[in-house]
Amino acid sequence: MAVASDASIRSQGLLRGALRPGRSWLAAPASIYLLAVLIVPLALIGLYSVNVMTNLVGVPTGFSVVNWQDFLPPGSNPFWDRFVSSIVVTLIVSVAAVVAAYPIAYCLAFVARRRRYTLLLLVLAPFFTSYLLRVVAWKVILANDGVLNSALWQLGLRQHGNGISWLIYSWFSVGLVLFYSWVPFVALPIYVVLENMDQRLLEAALDLGAGRLHVFRRVTLPLSLPGVIAGFVFVLIPTTGEFISPLLVGGPSSYMFGNSIQSFFSDTPDWNYGAVLAVWLIAIVLVLMILFGRFLSADLRAAPAE
C-alpha cells in the first residue's frame, strides 16, 4: 500500500509539473508584441516590394521583381543616385560627429574630475528638448532672413537683404543639423570606455618615459576604439534613414533616401515602389549591424580598476 501511495504521489507531482507553465511563458507577451509590431510589418513591406500585395483597388497582383530591376543598377535611377548621396552624407556626418565628440568625452573622463557629472548633464541637455523643435530652431538660425544673416547685416559684413544662400536648403544645412543632433549621443559610449579604462596602463606608460601625446596615440586611443566605433555606428544607422532634417532645412535638391521612402507612402499611391526602397534600406542597416555587431555587443559596464 505504501509503494502504491508513493507511486500515486509521484505521478500526481509529475502531472502538476507537466501542467505548470515554465519560465519561458514569461517571454510570451514580449514575443507576441515584437511579432505584431516588428516582424509582421516587415513581412507586409516585403510582400508589397514584390507586388504580391498592393494598396490600389482593382490593380492585379502577382509576384514580380520589376520594381527591383528598375531600382537597382545598372541604370540611371534617380532614387539610386539619392541613396548614394545619402550614404556619402551619412558617412561624413558620422565621422565628423565622432571627431567632435572624442574631445568632449576625453575632457569628461580625464579633465573635468569632480565636475564631470555636471558637465555631462550639460552635454545631455539638448535631449531634454524635442528633436523637431531643435531642427526648427536651426531653420530659424540659418534662414535667408534668419538670425545668422541678420547679424551679418547688422554688423555690415554683408549688404542688407543679401544673405548667404547656401546656409539653408542645402547639403550643408542638412549635414550641420545632423552633426549637431548626434554629437552629444556619440560622446556617451566614448566617455564610458574612457571612464572605465585601467588608469594603471597610462601611469605605466608615463613612468616608462612616454610623452602625453605618445601615450594617447599608443594607449588611450587604441583602448577607446570600441567606444569610438560604437558611437560611429549609432550615428550611421539612424542617419541612413533620416528624413525630418532634410525635409525642414534641406530642399528638393538635398533630400535624403528616407525622404524618398516617406514620399512614396504619403504623397503618392505607389506603395510597391516605396516598399522596394524601404526593404533595401532595412537590408543595408542589417548588414551594418552584422559588420559592427561585436562592437555593439561589447560589455562597456566593466568596473573601473581600483
N, C-alpha and C positions, 0 to 999 in steps of 0.2 A: 504493500500500500504506500509505503514511504517513497519507494522508487517511482511509482506511478504519479504520486503527488509532485515529486521533484521534476519529473518529465513534463507534467502539465504546466508547472510554473515556468519552466524554461521555454516551452512552446508559446505561452502567453507573452513572455518577455520578448521573444523573437518577433512575434506578431506585432506587438506595440512598437518595437524598433523599426519594423518594416513600414508601418503606417505613419510613424513620426517623420515629418519633413526634416531634411538635413539642412545644414547651414547654407548650402548652395541656393536654397529658396530665397534667402535674403537678397541675392543679386537679381532676382526675377524682375522686380519693379524697375530697377535701373536699366536692365537689359531690354525690357519692353519699351521703355521711354526712348532709349537710343535707337532701337529698331524703328520706332514710329517717326521720330523727328530727324533721323540722320540716314539710315540705310534705305528706307522706303523712298524718300525724296530723291536720293541719288539714283536709285533704280528707275524711277519715273523719268528723270532727266536723261538717263541712258537710253530709255525706250524712245523718247522724243528725238534724240540725236540720230537714230537710225530709222526714223519715220514709222515706227510701229504704232505710235500714238500721235495725235495732233489735236490742237486746240480749235481748229476750224471745223465748223459744222458742214457736213456734206462733202468734205475732201477725202478721197480714198486713202487708205493707209496700207502699208506693206513694207517689209524690210528693204531698206535702200541705204547705200552709203554715198549717194550723190552729193549731199551737203559736205561730207568729209572730204571727198575728192575735190570739191570746189575750194574748201578752206586750206587744205594742206598744200605745200609746194610740191612740184614746180608750178609756177604761175605768178601773176602779179595781183594776188588778192589783197585788197586794202586792209582787211582785218588781220591778215598775217603780218603785214607791214606794221600795223599798230601794235601787235603782240611783240614784235622785235623791239620797237621803240620803247614800249613799256618795260621790257626786261632790261634794256640799257639804262633807263632812268632809275629803275628799282635797284640795280647794282650800284650805280653812282650814289644814290641816297643811302644805301646800306653801308657802303664803305665810308662815306663822309660821316654818317652818324656814329660809327664805331670809332673813327679817328677823333671826333669831338668828344665822345663820351669817355674815352680812356683817361684823359687828364682829370675829368671830374671824379671818376671812380678812384683814381690814384690819390687825389687830394683827400677824399673822404676816408680812405683806408690808412694813409700814412702821414698826412699833414694835419688834418682837422683835429685829431685827438679827441678831447672831451666834447668838442662842438660838432662832432661828426653826425650825430643824430639830428641836431638842429638843422644842419646844412642838408642832410638827407631829406628832411621834411620839406625844405625849400625846393629841392630838386623835384620832389614828387608833387609839389603844389599844383602844377598845371593839370594833373589828373583829377583834381577835385572839381574842375570845370568841364562842362560838356565839350566834347571834341568838335561838334558842329559850331558851337559858339566861338571856339578858338579859330576855326577856319574863317568864319565870318569876320572876326576881328582882323585877321590878316588881309582879308579883302578890303576892309576899310583903310588899312595902312597902305596897301600897295596900289590902290585905285588911282586913276589918272588925276583925280581931284582929291586924293586921299591925304592922309597925314604926312607921308614922306614927301610927296611932290609939293604939298602946300608949304612945308618947312623950307624946301629949296627955293620956292618963290619968295617967301618972306625974307630969306637970307640974301636974296639977289643972285643966287647961283644959277638960276635958270629964268628965262623970260616967263612972265605970268601967263598961265594957260598952256604953256608948252611943257607938259610933263614927260617923264621918262616912260615911253610906251611899253617897253619890254618888262616893266615891273609887274604887270598884271596880264592875265590871259596869255601866258607863255609857258614854256617848259621850265623857265627859271622860277616862276611863281609856284608851279606845282612842286618842283624839287625843294624849294625853300620851305614850303609849308609842311611837306612830308618830313624833311630833315628836322625841323623844329619839333614836330609832334613826337618823333621817336627817340631823340637823343636822351631824354630822362629815362626812358624804358630800357635803352641799351646799357646805360650806366649801371643798372642794378645787378645783372649777372656778373659783370666785370668786378664790381665792388665786392660782391660776395666771395668771389675767388681770391681777390687780393686780401680781404679781411681774414680769410681762413688760411692764408699762406703761412708756412712754417718760417717764422722770423729768424730762426737759428741759421737757416741757409744763407740769408742775407748777411747776418753778422759774421758767419764763417768766411764769406767771400770778401767782406771788408777787412777782416783780420789777415787774410792772405795777401793783401796789398792791392786788391782790385779797386778802381775808382767807382764812384757812384754811377756814372754813365755806363761803365763796363758791367757793373752788377745788374743794372736794369736790362741791358741788352742780352746778357748771358744767363741771368737767373730769373728776374722778375717777369720779363715779357714771355719767355717760354712757358713758365708755370701758370701764367694767366691766360694762355691761349684757349683753354676750354671755355672760359667766360667770354672771351672775345668772339669766338666762333658761335657760341650760343646766342649772344647778342646780335650778331650779324644775321643769323637765321631767323631770329624773332622779328627782325625788320623785313627781311627779304620775303618771307612767306605771306604775311598780310598785305604788304605793299604791292605784291604782284596783282592782286585783285582790287586794288583801291579805285574808287570812283567818286567819292564825295569831294575830295580836294580838287581833282581836275574839273569837276562839274562847277564848283564855285569860283575857283581862282584860275582855272585853266581856260580853255576855249575849244571850239571845234578842231583847231589845228593841234591842240595839245591834250586831247582826250587820251586816256589810257585804255587798256584792254578791258578793264572792268566796266568802263562806260559803254563799250560796245555790247557787252552782255546785258547790262541794265536796260539799254535802249531796246533790245530785241524783245525783252519780256514786258516792257511797259509802254513803249511808243509804237511798236509795230506788232502785227499779229503773227509774225513768223517765229514761233517758239521753237520750231525744229532746228533752225539755223542757230538760234541763240543757245540751244542745248548743246550743239556741237562745240561752240566756244566755251561753254561752262565745263563740259566734260574734259576738254583739252586743258583748261586751267587747273582743274582738280588733279588731272594726271601729272601736270608739272609740279604742283605742290607736293603730291605724294612722292615723286622722285626726289625732290629736295629734302623731304623729311627722311627718306631712306638713306640718302647720301650723308646727311649730317646727324643721323639718329643717335649715334654713340655719344656725340657731344651734348645732345639734348637730354640724354638719359644719365649723364654723369652726375654723381652724388655731390652736390655743392653744399651739403649740410654737415660735412665733417667738422668735428670740434677743433678749434684752433689749438695749436701747440702751447703747452704751458711754459 
